[in-house]
Amino acid sequence: RPGRKHGAESTMLSSRVQGAVAQAVRRVAATPVLASRVSARFPTHARWMSGDAKAGAIPTKLTLNLMAPHEAVFVGKQVDQVIVPGADGIFGVLPGHVPTISELKPGVVEVTIAPGEIEKYFVSSGFVFAHADSTCDVCALECVKLDDLDASAVSSGKSQAEGELNSASDEVEKAKAQIAVEVYTAMTEALNTK
C-alpha cells in the first residue's frame, strides 16, 4: 500500500521509534506522577525502568572500539562511558545511547572504564558511531594517549603551522596549514586541561 513502510526500512524506522520512546521514558522516569503513567502505557519500558527486564534491557556497560589506521587502542572493551569531541560539541555516550553518527573534531576522547579509572586520548579527526546495541566505535585518523603528548613538540609544531599559514600562497596550502593550526591548538588546549 502507498505510504506504508516495508521490510528492512520498516524495521529501521521501528528501531528509531523505540529508541526515541526509550529516551523519552528515561526523561520522565524521574517524575513520579509521569513514571506511573508511563508504566500503565508502556509496560515494557516500565519493566526496564524498574530494572527487572531480562530481554531487551539496557546493558550496564558500553562496548568500546577505539581505532586508528595504525592501531586498535580498544577492541570490545567494556567501559562505563565515553566522552567525545563531536563536530557540534562535546557529548557523552552511555549504554543505551540513541544511535548516533558524528564527525570528530580535534580534541580529547575521555574513556571512563570504571568509576575513578579514566583514560584520555587525543584524536585529530574521524567519526564516532553509537549503535543501538550499546556499542560505540570511535574511528580516528590519529589517536595518541594524552600523557604521551610532548608539550614542547606541540608548541613548536603549532608555531611552524602558523608560519606556514601566514606564508601560504595558494588555497590548498592555506587549507592544509589551517587544519594543522587547528589540530595543534586543540592539542595545546588538551595539555593545558590535563
N, C-alpha and C positions, 0 to 999 in steps of 0.2 A: 504494500500500500504506500502511496506517496506520503511523505512526512514521517514515516517510521524508520527507525534505525535497525539494521540487520547485522547479525554475526558479530565479528570482532569489534566493529565500530560501536555496536550496542553495548558490548561488554566493557570497552574502554570508557564509554560515557557513564555506564553504571558504576564503574570503579571511581570515577571522578566525583560522581554524586555522593557515593558512600564516603569518600574522603572528606568532602565538604560537610556532610552531615556529622561525621565524627568530630571534625574541628569545631563545629558549632556546639555540639554536645559538650565538648571539653570546656568551652567558654561559659556555658550556663551551669555546669555542674557545681560551681562554687556557690550558686544561689539556691538555697534550699527549696524555695517555692517553685522555681523553674525546674530544678532537678526532679521533683516529684512529678511534674507534668511530663518531663522527658521520659521518665520510666514508664509512664502509662502509655505513651505514644510510640516509643522506640524501645521495646523490651530488650533487644539485642544490645543496644548501646547502654541501657541501664545495667545489664549484667556486666558489661565491660567496665562501666564506671564503678561498680561495686567490687570489682576485682575477681569475681568467681567465674568468668567466662573462660573456657578452655580453648575451643576452636575460634580462630579469628581474633584472639586477644592481642593487644599490642605488646611486643617484647619489652623486656626491661633493659636490653642493651641494643645499641646500634652497631651494625656490622660495617666497618670502615675499610675501604680500599683507597689508599693514598699512593698515587703513582706518578712517576715522571718517565720520560722516554728511556732514560739510562738506569732507572732503579725503581723497584717496587718497595716503598717505605713500609706500608702496611698492606697485607692481603688477608681479608676476612677477620680483621682484628675486632674484638668485641669491646666497645667503648660506651661511655655514658652519653657523650655529646661531642659535637664538632662545631666550632665557630669559624666561618669562612668570610673572606673579603669579597663579597659579591659586587658586581658592577654597579648595582643600585644601592649598595650599602652592606654593612656587615650584618650577617644573620647566623643564627644557630640552628643546628639540625639535631633533633632528639628522636628516639624511637617513635614511630607512628607519625612522623612528619609527612605533611601532604606532599605528593610527588612534585618535584621542582627541578628545573634546569636553570642554571645561572652561569654567566661568564664570570670568571675570576679577574679581579684587578690585582695589581701588585700589593702584597700585604702578608699578614700573618694568619696561618691556619692554626687554631688552638684546639688540641685534642685532649679532652678530659677522659682519661682511661678509667679512672675511679676517683672518688672524692679525694682531693688533695694530690692526685697524680696527674699532672698536666704536662704535655709536651707541645712545644711551639715550633712551627716550621715556616720559613719564608717561601712564598711562591711568587713567581714573576708574572704568571698569567695562566689561563687554562679554563676549565669548566668544572662545575660541580653538579652532580646528579643525585637527588634524593629520590629513592624509589619507594613504592608503596609497601614493600616487604621489609622496611626498616633497614635498608642497605643504603650506604652513601658512598659514591665514587667521586673522589677528588682527583682530577687529571690535570697536572700542572706541567708547563714546559720546563720549568726549573723548580726544584724543591730542595731546600737546604735547612738543616736544623738551625734554629735561631742562634743557639750557642756556638755554632761553627762559623758564623759570620765574623769577619775581621773588620773592626771599625775603621782602622787606618786604610785598608784596601777599599772599603766602601767610600770613604771620604775622598781619596784620590781618584777613584772611578767616577764619582759624581763631578768633581772638578774637570776631569778630562771630557766627560759627556757635555757639560755646559760649554766648554771651549769649542767642542765640535759643533754644537748647536749654533753658537754665535758665528762660526766661520763657514757654516754650510752654504753651498752655492746653489743647489737645486732642491726641489721639493722632496725628493726621495731621501737625500742626505739629511734634510731638516727633520723629516718624519722619523728616521732611524735614531737621530740624536735626541729628539723629543721623547721617544719611548725610553731610551737609556736614562735620560734625566728623571723621568717619572719613576722608573724602577729603583734607581739609586736613592731618590728622595724617599720612597716608601721604605727602603732598607734602613735609611738613616732614622726615620721615624720609629721603625720597629726596634732598632737598637736603643733608642732613647727611652722607650717604654718598657724595656726588658726587665 
